[in-house]
Amino acid sequence: MAENTNDTSSAHIEEIETSPSKPEESSGEPSVQLEPSQDEMERERLQHQADTLQDEIALLRRQLYQKEQELGEVKKQLGITPLTELKQSMQHGFDAMGNKWKEVTDTSTYKKIDETLTTWKTKVQDSGAYQKTKATLTEGGKKATDALSSAGTKIKENETVKSIGEKTTAALKRTGTYIKEKSSELKTKVMSSVDDENATASNEETVVHDEPPSSK
């Protein structure tokens, strides 16, 4: 009896081990797909906006380039050159600066400052220190001028300077005379050589013409 029981148990265990396993039953609940986070959605929206703006900027640049080309053609027909535009721009700038300066000078603040400076200038010029300084400078300038004039006269009257000047003048005269003489000699030699060559050529032509014809 014990053996039959063991055999039955072994057979039941083997049947359980060899029997195919049943697939797991689904719970019947649908699978859940995770939605993108709020940050990712905002990033996509901003990227789309940036791409749209870049396309609009590129379009505006092309339109601006076309308009500049059209403007250049019109200016060319009107005879307006880049130099003319530069002159006009500079003139407008000067006019604007002049108008701005006039506005500044017309202000009460500027007028008050100008009056104050004029008053100070008058006081300084009328002061004894200024008059004394001016007289000193005038006298000093006169003395400096007299000293330079006297020094120039002394230099001219100096025997050494005179000697150097006379020697320099004589040397220049001799150099000029030497150059003239050598130029004259060279000219004479050239002309004589040309005359000799012409005479030789003339004699050769005469000899050729005077030869009797050869008998055949």
KAVEN-V837666 format. One record per residue. RES is the residue in three letters. D_FIRST is the distance of its C-alpha to the first C-alpha in Angstrom with 2 decimals. Layout:
res=RES d_first=D_FIRST
res=RES d_first=D_FIRST
This chain:
res=MET d_first=0.00
res=ALA d_first=3.76
res=GLU d_first=5.43
res=ASN d_first=5.22
res=THR d_first=6.32
res=ASN d_first=8.80
res=ASP d_first=10.04
res=THR d_first=10.79
res=SER d_first=12.57
res=SER d_first=14.50
res=ALA d_first=15.65
res=HIS d_first=16.82
res=ILE d_first=18.73
res=GLU d_first=20.37
res=GLU d_first=21.45
res=ILE d_first=23.05
res=GLU d_first=24.84
res=THR d_first=26.19
res=SER d_first=27.30
res=PRO d_first=31.14
res=SER d_first=32.40
res=LYS d_first=34.45
res=PRO d_first=38.13
res=GLU d_first=39.30
res=GLU d_first=41.02
res=SER d_first=44.69
res=SER d_first=45.90
res=GLY d_first=48.64
res=GLU d_first=51.45
res=PRO d_first=54.37
res=SER d_first=55.02
res=VAL d_first=57.95
res=GLN d_first=60.82
res=LEU d_first=62.76
res=GLU d_first=66.49
res=PRO d_first=69.11
res=SER d_first=70.39
res=GLN d_first=73.78
res=ASP d_first=75.32
res=GLU d_first=74.34
res=MET d_first=75.82
res=GLU d_first=79.03
res=ARG d_first=79.22
res=GLU d_first=78.90
res=ARG d_first=81.59
res=LEU d_first=83.97
res=GLN d_first=83.37
res=HIS d_first=84.21
res=GLN d_first=87.34
res=ALA d_first=88.41
res=ASP d_first=88.00
res=THR d_first=90.07
res=LEU d_first=92.83
res=GLN d_first=92.96
res=ASP d_first=93.42
res=GLU d_first=96.19
res=ILE d_first=97.95
res=ALA d_first=97.86
res=LEU d_first=99.37
res=LEU d_first=102.10
res=ARG d_first=102.95
res=ARG d_first=103.41
res=GLN d_first=105.60
res=LEU d_first=107.61
res=TYR d_first=108.20
res=GLN d_first=109.46
res=LYS d_first=111.79
res=GLU d_first=113.15
res=GLN d_first=113.89
res=GLU d_first=115.71
res=LEU d_first=117.67
res=GLY d_first=118.68
res=GLU d_first=120.04
res=VAL d_first=122.02
res=LYS d_first=123.50
res=LYS d_first=124.39
res=GLN d_first=126.31
res=LEU d_first=128.08
res=GLY d_first=129.11
res=ILE d_first=127.12
res=THR d_first=126.11
res=PRO d_first=123.82
res=LEU d_first=127.00
res=THR d_first=128.45
res=GLU d_first=125.30
res=LEU d_first=125.40
res=LYS d_first=129.04
res=GLN d_first=128.30
res=SER d_first=125.33
res=MET d_first=127.46
res=GLN d_first=130.29
res=HIS d_first=127.94
res=GLY d_first=126.62
res=PHE d_first=130.16
res=ASP d_first=131.11
res=ALA d_first=128.08
res=MET d_first=128.94
res=GLY d_first=132.55
res=ASN d_first=131.57
res=LYS d_first=129.15
res=TRP d_first=131.84
res=LYS d_first=134.31
res=GLU d_first=131.86
res=VAL d_first=131.51
res=THR d_first=135.28
res=ASP d_first=135.83
res=THR d_first=133.62
res=SER d_first=135.32
res=THR d_first=133.28
res=TYR d_first=134.62
res=LYS d_first=138.17
res=LYS d_first=137.94
res=ILE d_first=136.66
res=ASP d_first=139.41
res=GLU d_first=142.08
res=THR d_first=140.76
res=LEU d_first=140.77
res=THR d_first=144.28
res=THR d_first=145.50
res=TRP d_first=144.00
res=LYS d_first=145.54
res=THR d_first=148.96
res=LYS d_first=148.71
res=VAL d_first=147.69
res=GLN d_first=150.48
res=ASP d_first=153.04
res=SER d_first=152.02
res=GLY d_first=154.24
res=ALA d_first=151.43
res=TYR d_first=150.75
res=GLN d_first=154.45
res=LYS d_first=154.83
res=THR d_first=151.81
res=LYS d_first=153.05
res=ALA d_first=156.51
res=THR d_first=155.01
res=LEU d_first=152.88
res=THR d_first=155.84
res=GLU d_first=158.05
res=GLY d_first=155.37
res=GLY d_first=154.87
res=LYS d_first=158.61
res=LYS d_first=158.87
res=ALA d_first=155.98
res=THR d_first=157.67
res=ASP d_first=160.98
res=ALA d_first=159.34
res=LEU d_first=157.62
res=SER d_first=160.87
res=SER d_first=162.80
res=ALA d_first=160.20
res=GLY d_first=160.39
res=THR d_first=164.16
res=LYS d_first=164.06
res=ILE d_first=161.59
res=LYS d_first=163.81
res=GLU d_first=166.91
res=ASN d_first=165.24
res=GLU d_first=166.94
res=THR d_first=163.69
res=VAL d_first=162.11
res=LYS d_first=165.29
res=SER d_first=165.30
res=ILE d_first=161.67
res=GLY d_first=162.38
res=GLU d_first=165.46
res=LYS d_first=163.68
res=THR d_first=160.75
res=THR d_first=163.12
res=ALA d_first=165.09
res=ALA d_first=161.95
res=LEU d_first=160.70
res=LYS d_first=164.08
res=ARG d_first=164.13
res=THR d_first=160.61
res=GLY d_first=161.59
res=THR d_first=164.71
res=TYR d_first=162.79
res=ILE d_first=160.19
res=LYS d_first=162.94
res=GLU d_first=164.80
res=LYS d_first=161.73
res=SER d_first=160.77
res=SER d_first=164.29
res=GLU d_first=164.24
res=LEU d_first=160.86
res=LYS d_first=162.08
res=THR d_first=165.24
res=LYS d_first=163.24
res=VAL d_first=160.88
res=MET d_first=163.73
res=SER d_first=165.63
res=SER d_first=162.58
res=VAL d_first=162.13
res=ASP d_first=165.82
res=ASP d_first=165.65
res=GLU d_first=162.67
res=ASN d_first=164.43
res=ALA d_first=167.60
res=THR d_first=165.68
res=ALA d_first=163.92
res=SER d_first=167.28
res=ASN d_first=168.91
res=GLU d_first=166.07
res=GLU d_first=166.44
res=THR d_first=170.23
res=VAL d_first=169.77
res=VAL d_first=167.35
res=HIS d_first=169.74
res=ASP d_first=172.77
res=GLU d_first=171.27
res=PRO d_first=172.96
res=PRO d_first=170.84
res=SER d_first=169.63
res=SER d_first=171.20
res=LYS d_first=168.88
